Amino acid sequence: MKPWKIRKKDMLSLLLQGPKIWEAYNGLECQHRLPRSVHKEVKYAIALARKFNNEVLRPMYLDIDLKCMEDHDYLPWDFVKKAGEWKFYSLFLPKLFGGAGLNFLALYPFIEEISSVCSGLGHIIFVHYLGIATVFPSFNVRIINKVLRDVAKSEKEGNPRLLDLVITEPEAGTDVQEPLLIGRGRIGTIAKKVKGGYVINGRKIFISNGHLSYWHVVMCFEDRNNQGETFLQCVVPNGAKGFSFGTHEKKMGHLASTASDLIFEECFIPDRWLTMLLSDPKVKKSKKGSRWLFHTVIDYVVSSSRAGVGAIATGIGRGAYEIALEHARKNRVAGELLINHQWAQIILADMYRNVNVSRNVYMESAYTNMLSGLFKLLLKKPIHYFMKFLPKWYFTLISPLLRLKIATYLFRKYYFDWYTTEERDVSSGWASIAKYTCSDVGLANAGLALDLMGAEGLRHDNGAEKCFRDVKLQQIYESTNQINQMNLFCCLVGNHLPEVEFFK
């Protein structure tokens, strides 16, 4: 037999020697499973984002950045409404819930395109979908349907209502975002059971889009000493009694996207706004247990959002590269165009390499979500085509069925009881790879742009210094890069090694 020929039985044994194909080459495994129309939708999303950049974003983004610097209380409502006119807040919502139905895989390159011009404004759109990705893993279909249909309706009426994720506290940041650290954070925000609902007291900080959002997806606990089994998630609309806004942070970058304080003082949340309650006897009956469910809910959220952070960081790195390239084409050093100097060509080649490596990494994470994460059901071919070709009025017609308890039961059965720890680990591990790799690469590109441009790079109107200010946040939020490195080790490196102890 010729050495380059492999028999089927030998191929199987060879593949079993290393990582599983879908664990190490998610894009390769995902390609044959995805409907063909998904690729067309990705191209459409990229084209739409580029049109928006040219017509809306480029003329305004530097002015908005300056306004945010000069006036700490300034909020970019003009941009929020303009993005709503382009239907960006419902573009990726499933038709089942009143949206346009573009697939979630297309969201990531869409966010990269917007962020290549301004990551702060791109972050506003991304955080809205982060809120959606937070309410989805509760799989409380009644509330998901109500909130998302309200988003689509309000956008159509010209008064968009955004979502945000409310979790970080003054004494508990990564501690409540990383399941393996749960119990170490000093929780201050507590929900207490009362007749007809819960009363929440406490303060949440660093909430992206807090002042810009209408629906707030709040994560808190009933017992600060038993967080893993008393997790509670609810949605709080603006105007709820006992809920108010505090200040928003003075930041170095991402100025357009606020980081807000949200205050809860005897804030009453009726039972109908609870999306998930781990202490609920029905939830406790799950075969997997409360702590496993809490871990899984958090991982569903961060596995989708960390790939999005990777897309934003890639966009910033790409923006820095494009600014540096344009500078090198127009400016001379020692009488010669900068782009004709060999050292400049090497820097630009490195920057180009960084962008493409970064994009491939976050797309691998996105593919993992299509295979085993939050979006896997929506990308199955029968369901995808069902959602794609049936008109919106049909889903409006059947929406009352989503209020039935059986709808929530079926979704939770699929996403919880039939979900494996291995699937969760692969999805979470690749999300961490994307998050810390792309943010490190984005920072490297922003630094290289300033090195290449010298003093010119420090001018606000060139945009390079803004890239540098914006990209640093990508290393910090959605858990720090160091925590993501530990999570990667826990999920994909040390999880099969019995002698390993995590976060000791």
Secondary structure per residue as TSV (DSSP state, phi and psi in degrees):
chain	resnum	aa	ss	phi	psi
A	1	M	-	360.0	136.0
A	2	K	-	-66.1	142.1
A	3	P	T	-61.8	-25.4
A	4	W	T	-88.5	0.9
A	5	K	-	-92.7	138.0
A	6	I	-	-127.3	126.5
A	7	R	-	-75.3	155.2
A	8	K	H	-57.1	-43.6
A	9	K	H	-67.8	-32.8
A	10	D	H	-70.9	-36.8
A	11	M	H	-60.2	-42.8
A	12	L	H	-61.4	-45.9
A	13	S	H	-66.3	-35.8
A	14	L	H	-67.5	-40.6
A	15	L	H	-67.4	-29.3
A	16	L	T	-76.5	-10.6
A	17	Q	T	-74.8	-24.5
A	18	G	S	-124.3	-160.0
A	19	P	S	-60.3	148.0
A	20	K	-	-62.1	149.4
A	21	I	H	-55.9	-44.9
A	22	W	H	-75.6	-11.6
A	23	E	H	-85.9	-34.1
A	24	A	H	-106.7	-24.5
A	25	Y	-	-131.7	68.0
A	26	N	H	-62.0	-39.8
A	27	G	H	-61.2	-42.1
A	28	L	H	-62.1	-43.7
A	29	E	H	-72.1	-31.4
A	30	C	H	-77.4	-27.7
A	31	Q	H	-57.6	-46.4
A	32	H	T	-76.7	-14.5
A	33	R	T	-87.8	-24.5
A	34	L	S	-77.7	141.1
A	35	P	-	-63.0	147.9
A	36	R	H	-59.7	-35.2
A	37	S	H	-64.6	-18.9
A	38	V	H	-59.6	-42.5
A	39	H	H	-65.0	-37.8
A	40	K	H	-64.4	-39.3
A	41	E	H	-67.8	-35.5
A	42	V	H	-62.1	-45.4
A	43	K	H	-61.9	-41.0
A	44	Y	H	-62.9	-43.7
A	45	A	H	-62.7	-40.8
A	46	I	H	-64.7	-45.2
A	47	A	H	-62.4	-41.2
A	48	L	H	-63.7	-43.2
A	49	A	H	-63.2	-40.1
A	50	R	H	-67.3	-37.3
A	51	K	H	-64.2	-43.3
A	52	F	H	-62.4	-42.3
A	53	N	I	-58.1	-46.3
A	54	N	I	-69.2	-40.4
A	55	E	I	-90.1	-28.0
A	56	V	I	-119.8	-52.9
A	57	L	I	-73.7	-49.9
A	58	R	H	-58.6	-39.8
A	59	P	H	-68.5	-17.9
A	60	M	H	-117.3	-20.2
A	61	Y	H	-67.4	-36.9
A	62	L	H	-70.7	-35.8
A	63	D	H	-64.2	-41.8
A	64	I	H	-64.0	-41.0
A	65	D	H	-60.7	-42.7
A	66	L	H	-66.1	-41.6
A	67	K	H	-60.8	-39.8
A	68	C	H	-66.7	-33.4
A	69	M	H	-68.0	-42.9
A	70	E	H	-80.3	-31.9
A	71	D	-	-128.4	105.5
A	72	H	T	-63.2	-25.5
A	73	D	T	-87.7	-0.9
A	74	Y	-	-69.5	134.5
A	75	L	-	-124.5	133.5
A	76	P	-	-80.2	61.4
A	77	W	H	-64.1	-30.3
A	78	D	H	-60.6	-42.0
A	79	F	H	-67.6	-42.5
A	80	V	H	-56.4	-44.7
A	81	K	H	-70.7	-38.1
A	82	K	H	-63.9	-44.1
A	83	A	H	-61.9	-33.8
A	84	G	H	-66.5	-35.9
A	85	E	H	-63.0	-30.7
A	86	W	T	-86.4	4.2
A	87	K	T	63.7	32.5
A	88	F	T	-73.8	-23.4
A	89	Y	T	-82.5	-13.8
A	90	S	T	-120.6	2.3
A	91	L	T	-58.9	-39.3
A	92	F	T	-104.3	9.8
A	93	L	S	-78.6	137.4
A	94	P	-	-59.4	146.3
A	95	K	G	-57.2	-30.4
A	96	L	G	-54.6	-29.4
A	97	F	G	-112.9	20.1
A	98	G	T	93.5	5.5
A	99	G	S	-91.7	-176.1
A	100	A	-	-78.2	-22.6
A	101	G	-	88.6	14.0
A	102	L	-	-65.7	140.1
A	103	N	-	-68.3	153.3
A	104	F	G	-71.2	-21.2
A	105	L	G	-61.0	-35.2
A	106	A	G	-69.8	-19.1
A	107	L	H	-61.6	-38.0
A	108	Y	H	-67.5	-53.1
A	109	P	H	-64.4	-28.6
A	110	F	H	-61.1	-46.7
A	111	I	H	-65.7	-37.3
A	112	E	H	-60.0	-44.9
A	113	E	H	-60.2	-48.0
A	114	I	H	-62.2	-42.9
A	115	S	H	-70.7	-20.1
A	116	S	T	-67.2	-19.5
A	117	V	T	-98.5	-52.2
A	118	C	-	-149.8	110.4
A	119	S	H	-72.9	-27.2
A	120	G	H	-64.3	-44.5
A	121	L	H	-74.6	-36.2
A	122	G	H	-62.4	-32.4
A	123	H	H	-64.7	-32.1
A	124	I	H	-60.6	-45.4
A	125	I	H	-67.8	-44.0
A	126	F	H	-61.0	-44.6
A	127	V	H	-65.2	-33.3
A	128	H	H	-57.5	-44.6
A	129	Y	H	-75.3	-23.4
A	130	L	H	-63.7	-42.0
A	131	G	H	-60.7	-40.6
A	132	I	H	-65.0	-41.8
A	133	A	H	-68.3	-15.6
A	134	T	H	-87.0	-38.4
A	135	V	H	-77.0	-26.6
A	136	F	G	-61.1	-46.9
A	137	P	G	-65.9	-7.8
A	138	S	G	-73.2	-26.6
A	139	F	-	53.7	30.6
A	140	N	-	-86.0	92.2
A	141	V	H	-65.4	-32.2
A	142	R	H	-60.9	-47.7
A	143	I	H	-73.6	-40.5
A	144	I	H	-56.5	-45.7
A	145	N	H	-63.2	-43.5
A	146	K	H	-64.6	-48.2
A	147	V	H	-68.6	-46.2
A	148	L	H	-71.1	-33.8
A	149	R	H	-67.7	-33.0
A	150	D	H	-65.9	-38.7
A	151	V	H	-60.4	-49.0
A	152	A	H	-63.8	-41.5
A	153	K	H	-66.8	-47.0
A	154	S	H	-64.9	-36.3
A	155	E	H	-63.6	-42.8
A	156	K	H	-62.7	-32.6
A	157	E	T	-82.8	-2.7
A	158	G	T	85.6	13.9
A	159	N	-	-131.6	72.4
A	160	P	-	-61.7	139.8
A	161	R	-	-113.5	111.7
A	162	L	E	-90.7	164.4
A	163	L	E	-111.8	157.6
A	164	D	E	-142.2	169.4
A	165	L	E	-106.9	128.2
A	166	V	E	-118.1	103.0
A	167	I	-	-140.8	-41.1
A	168	T	-	-69.0	139.8
A	169	E	B	-126.0	165.8
A	170	P	T	-56.2	-35.0
A	171	E	T	-112.5	10.8
A	172	A	B	-151.0	104.7
A	173	G	S	-111.4	-95.4
A	174	T	G	-60.3	-26.6
A	175	D	G	-56.7	-30.1
A	176	V	G	-103.7	-1.4
A	177	Q	T	-101.4	-14.7
A	178	E	S	-115.3	110.0
A	179	P	G	-55.4	-33.2
A	180	L	G	-71.6	-13.8
A	181	L	G	-102.4	0.3
A	182	I	T	-59.3	137.7
A	183	G	T	101.3	-14.8
A	184	R	S	-93.9	-20.4
A	185	G	S	-77.7	145.5
A	186	R	-	-88.7	90.1
A	187	I	-	-69.5	132.1
A	188	G	-	-111.5	-27.6
A	189	T	-	-91.9	117.2
A	190	I	E	-124.8	139.6
A	191	A	E	-103.0	129.0
A	192	K	E	-115.7	131.9
A	193	K	E	-70.9	129.7
A	194	V	E	-133.9	175.9
A	195	K	T	-62.7	123.0
A	196	G	T	84.6	0.4
A	197	G	E	168.0	-146.4
A	198	Y	E	-134.5	152.2
A	199	V	E	-113.0	126.7
A	200	I	E	-107.7	133.7
A	201	N	E	-130.3	134.3
A	202	G	E	149.0	-169.8
A	203	R	E	-140.2	135.9
A	204	K	E	-115.6	140.4
A	205	I	E	-128.1	166.5
A	206	F	E	56.4	37.9
A	207	I	E	-87.1	107.9
A	208	S	E	-62.2	133.9
A	209	N	T	68.2	13.2
A	210	G	G	-52.6	-52.0
A	211	H	G	-72.9	-15.9
A	212	L	G	-95.8	-10.8
A	213	S	E	-99.0	156.3
A	214	Y	E	-103.9	-42.9
A	215	W	E	-99.5	126.7
A	216	H	E	-115.7	116.6
A	217	V	E	-89.5	104.4
A	218	V	E	-99.0	130.8
A	219	M	E	-111.5	125.3
A	220	C	E	-151.0	-169.1
A	221	F	E	-139.0	153.2
A	222	E	S	-84.6	-32.5
A	223	D	-	-132.9	115.6
A	224	R	T	-66.6	-17.8
A	225	N	T	-95.4	-3.3
A	226	N	-	-143.0	61.7
A	227	Q	G	-67.6	-38.1
A	228	G	G	-64.1	-22.6
A	229	E	G	-114.3	1.5
A	230	T	S	-125.2	27.4
A	231	F	E	-66.1	139.4
A	232	L	E	-136.7	135.1
A	233	Q	E	-125.3	137.9
A	234	C	E	-148.0	166.4
A	235	V	E	-111.2	134.5
A	236	V	E	-122.1	117.6
A	237	P	E	-84.1	156.6
A	238	N	T	-56.7	143.1
A	239	G	T	92.2	-6.4
A	240	A	-	-62.8	139.0
A	241	K	T	-62.0	128.8
A	242	G	T	90.2	-2.9
A	243	F	E	-106.7	134.8
A	244	S	E	-151.0	165.2
A	245	F	E	-97.2	140.1
A	246	G	E	-95.6	-142.1
A	247	T	E	-85.1	177.0
A	248	H	E	-127.7	151.1
A	249	E	-	-67.2	147.2
A	250	K	-	-87.0	118.7
A	251	K	-	-119.8	164.8
A	252	M	S	-81.6	-42.2
A	253	G	S	-132.9	-177.4
A	254	H	-	51.5	42.3
A	255	L	T	-65.6	-33.4
A	256	A	T	-67.7	-29.0
A	257	S	S	-95.9	113.5
A	258	T	-	-71.1	153.0
A	259	A	E	-119.1	102.3
A	260	S	E	-104.8	156.4
A	261	D	E	-94.6	132.4
A	262	L	E	-118.9	132.5
A	263	I	E	-117.0	131.9
A	264	F	E	-119.7	113.4
A	265	E	E	-123.7	102.6
A	266	E	E	50.8	45.2
A	267	C	E	-81.1	112.9
A	268	F	E	-85.9	126.0
A	269	I	E	-116.1	110.5
A	270	P	E	-65.3	156.2
A	271	D	G	-55.7	-29.1
A	272	R	G	-69.0	-15.2
A	273	W	G	-99.3	3.1
A	274	L	E	-79.2	125.6
A	275	T	E	-93.0	-33.1
A	276	M	E	-154.8	140.5
A	277	L	E	-141.5	108.1
A	278	L	T	-68.9	-23.5
A	279	S	T	-81.7	-3.6
A	280	D	S	-62.1	129.1
A	281	P	H	-55.1	-35.1
A	282	K	H	-66.1	-38.4
A	283	V	H	-70.2	-38.0
A	284	K	H	-64.1	-21.9
A	285	K	T	-72.8	-10.2
A	286	S	S	-56.4	142.4
A	287	K	T	-63.6	-26.1
A	288	K	T	-84.0	-22.5
A	289	G	-	92.3	157.0
A	290	S	H	-63.9	-43.9
A	291	R	H	-65.6	-38.8
A	292	W	H	-63.6	-41.1
A	293	L	H	-64.1	-43.3
A	294	F	H	-60.4	-47.5
A	295	H	H	-57.0	-43.6
A	296	T	H	-69.0	-42.0
A	297	V	H	-59.9	-47.3
A	298	I	H	-62.1	-42.8
A	299	D	H	-68.0	-35.0
A	300	Y	H	-57.3	-41.0
A	301	V	H	-69.1	-56.4
A	302	V	H	-71.1	-26.4
A	303	S	H	-66.9	-30.4
A	304	S	H	-85.5	-37.3
A	305	S	H	-77.5	-32.9
A	306	R	H	-69.0	-31.6
A	307	A	H	-64.3	-35.5
A	308	G	H	-66.3	-39.0
A	309	V	H	-61.1	-39.9
A	310	G	H	-60.4	-38.9
A	311	A	H	-66.5	-42.0
A	312	I	H	-62.0	-47.3
A	313	A	H	-62.4	-38.1
A	314	T	H	-64.1	-40.9
A	315	G	H	-61.1	-42.3
A	316	I	H	-64.0	-45.6
A	317	G	H	-60.9	-38.3
A	318	R	H	-69.4	-40.7
A	319	G	H	-60.5	-42.0
A	320	A	H	-62.5	-41.5
A	321	Y	H	-62.6	-45.6
A	322	E	H	-65.9	-38.1
A	323	I	H	-65.2	-44.5
A	324	A	H	-64.7	-40.1
A	325	L	H	-63.0	-44.6
A	326	E	H	-63.8	-40.5
A	327	H	H	-61.1	-44.0
A	328	A	H	-66.9	-28.4
A	329	R	H	-76.5	-22.3
A	330	K	H	-108.0	-18.7
A	331	N	-	-109.6	150.6
A	332	R	E	-112.3	146.5
A	333	V	E	-130.1	125.0
A	334	A	T	55.5	39.4
A	335	G	T	79.1	-1.9
A	336	E	E	-118.6	142.5
A	337	L	E	-53.9	135.8
A	338	L	G	-56.9	-35.2
A	339	I	G	-69.3	-14.4
A	340	N	G	-92.0	-0.5
A	341	H	S	-84.0	133.8
A	342	Q	H	-60.5	-40.4
A	343	W	H	-64.2	-36.1
A	344	A	H	-68.6	-38.4
A	345	Q	H	-62.6	-37.7
A	346	I	H	-65.6	-43.0
A	347	I	H	-62.3	-45.5
A	348	L	H	-66.1	-35.6
A	349	A	H	-64.2	-41.1
A	350	D	H	-63.0	-41.9
A	351	M	H	-65.5	-41.2
A	352	Y	H	-63.6	-44.0
A	353	R	H	-58.4	-45.2
A	354	N	H	-59.1	-43.1
A	355	V	H	-61.6	-45.3
A	356	N	H	-72.9	-36.5
A	357	V	H	-63.6	-44.8
A	358	S	H	-60.7	-43.5
A	359	R	H	-63.3	-42.6
A	360	N	H	-63.3	-34.4
A	361	V	H	-69.0	-47.7
A	362	Y	H	-70.3	-29.4
A	363	M	H	-70.6	-33.3
A	364	E	H	-61.0	-41.2
A	365	S	H	-64.8	-41.1
A	366	A	H	-62.9	-41.1
A	367	Y	H	-61.0	-37.1
A	368	T	H	-62.0	-38.9
A	369	N	H	-66.1	-29.4
A	370	M	H	-71.7	-31.1
A	371	L	H	-85.0	-43.0
A	372	S	H	-143.0	10.8
A	373	G	S	-110.2	-149.8
A	374	L	T	-63.2	-28.9
A	375	F	T	-100.9	7.1
A	376	K	T	-62.6	-34.6
A	377	L	T	-69.4	-40.1
A	378	L	T	-67.5	-23.5
A	379	L	T	-97.1	2.3
A	380	K	S	-70.0	135.7
A	381	K	H	-55.5	-47.8
A	382	P	H	-59.7	-43.9
A	383	I	H	-69.0	-41.6
A	384	H	H	-58.5	-48.2
A	385	Y	H	-71.3	-33.2
A	386	F	H	-59.0	-46.3
A	387	M	H	-72.2	-31.4
A	388	K	H	-74.8	-43.5
A	389	F	H	-96.0	-19.3
A	390	L	S	-77.8	141.3
A	391	P	-	-71.5	162.1
A	392	K	H	-61.7	-36.7
A	393	W	H	-61.9	-28.4
A	394	Y	H	-64.6	-43.6
A	395	F	H	-71.8	-31.7
A	396	T	H	-64.1	-37.6
A	397	L	H	-64.7	-40.6
A	398	I	H	-91.6	-1.6
A	399	S	G	-58.2	-30.3
A	400	P	G	-58.3	-25.9
A	401	L	G	-66.1	-24.8
A	402	L	G	-71.6	-13.4
A	403	R	G	-78.9	-14.3
A	404	L	S	-72.4	145.5
A	405	K	H	-63.8	-27.2
A	406	I	H	-63.5	-30.2
A	407	A	H	-65.3	-47.1
A	408	T	H	-63.2	-41.5
A	409	Y	H	-58.7	-45.5
A	410	L	H	-67.1	-42.8
A	411	F	H	-62.8	-43.4
A	412	R	H	-69.0	-32.7
A	413	K	I	-61.3	-45.1
A	414	Y	I	-70.4	-45.5
A	415	Y	I	-87.9	-16.6
A	416	F	I	-111.1	-62.8
A	417	D	I	-66.5	-32.3
A	418	W	T	-97.7	9.3
A	419	Y	-	-95.8	137.5
A	420	T	-	-103.9	155.6
A	421	T	H	-62.9	-34.7
A	422	E	H	-63.9	-44.6
A	423	E	H	-59.5	-43.8
A	424	R	H	-62.8	-43.0
A	425	D	H	-64.9	-41.7
A	426	V	H	-65.7	-44.6
A	427	S	H	-63.7	-45.4
A	428	S	H	-69.0	-40.9
A	429	G	H	-63.3	-44.7
A	430	W	H	-68.9	-31.8
A	431	A	H	-63.1	-40.5
A	432	S	H	-67.4	-39.0
A	433	I	H	-57.1	-47.4
A	434	A	H	-62.8	-45.0
A	435	K	H	-63.2	-51.9
A	436	Y	H	-82.2	-27.4
A	437	T	H	-69.1	-50.0
A	438	C	H	-65.8	-38.6
A	439	S	H	-69.1	-38.0
A	440	D	H	-65.3	-41.9
A	441	V	H	-68.2	-39.4
A	442	G	H	-61.7	-41.9
A	443	L	H	-64.3	-39.8
A	444	A	H	-60.7	-43.5
A	445	N	H	-65.9	-39.9
A	446	A	H	-62.2	-39.7
A	447	G	H	-66.9	-41.2
A	448	L	H	-63.8	-36.7
A	449	A	H	-62.4	-44.1
A	450	L	H	-66.5	-37.9
A	451	D	H	-60.9	-44.1
A	452	L	H	-69.0	-39.5
A	453	M	H	-88.0	-16.1
A	454	G	G	63.5	-139.4
A	455	A	G	-61.8	-30.4
A	456	E	G	-61.7	-29.4
A	457	G	G	-68.5	-16.8
A	458	L	G	-87.7	-6.1
A	459	R	-	-75.0	130.3
A	460	H	G	-61.4	-36.1
A	461	D	G	-72.6	-9.5
A	462	N	G	-85.6	-26.6
A	463	G	S	90.8	-13.6
A	464	A	H	-69.3	-42.4
A	465	E	H	-66.1	-29.7
A	466	K	H	-65.7	-40.1
A	467	C	H	-57.5	-42.3
A	468	F	H	-66.2	-41.0
A	469	R	H	-67.2	-38.0
A	470	D	H	-73.6	-35.8
A	471	V	H	-74.5	-24.3
A	472	K	G	-60.8	-35.2
A	473	L	G	-58.8	-31.4
A	474	Q	G	-63.1	-24.0
A	475	Q	G	-81.6	-12.4
A	476	I	T	-107.5	-48.0
A	477	Y	S	-86.7	171.2
A	478	E	S	56.8	42.8
A	479	S	S	70.1	141.6
A	480	T	-	-61.7	161.5
A	481	N	H	-59.9	-34.8
A	482	Q	H	-66.6	-39.8
A	483	I	H	-65.5	-38.6
A	484	N	H	-66.0	-34.1
A	485	Q	H	-64.3	-41.1
A	486	M	H	-66.3	-39.6
A	487	N	H	-64.1	-40.1
A	488	L	H	-59.2	-45.3
A	489	F	I	-61.7	-43.5
A	490	C	I	-63.4	-39.4
A	491	C	I	-83.0	-38.7
A	492	L	I	-122.5	-13.5
A	493	V	I	-110.1	-56.5
A	494	G	S	-97.0	-1.0
A	495	N	T	-67.9	-19.7
A	496	H	T	-103.6	6.4
A	497	L	-	-104.3	109.6
A	498	P	T	-63.9	-23.7
A	499	E	T	-83.8	-6.9
A	500	V	-	-84.3	136.2
A	501	E	-	-114.6	135.2
A	502	F	S	-100.8	139.9
A	503	F	-	47.8	48.0
A	504	K	-	-68.8	360.0
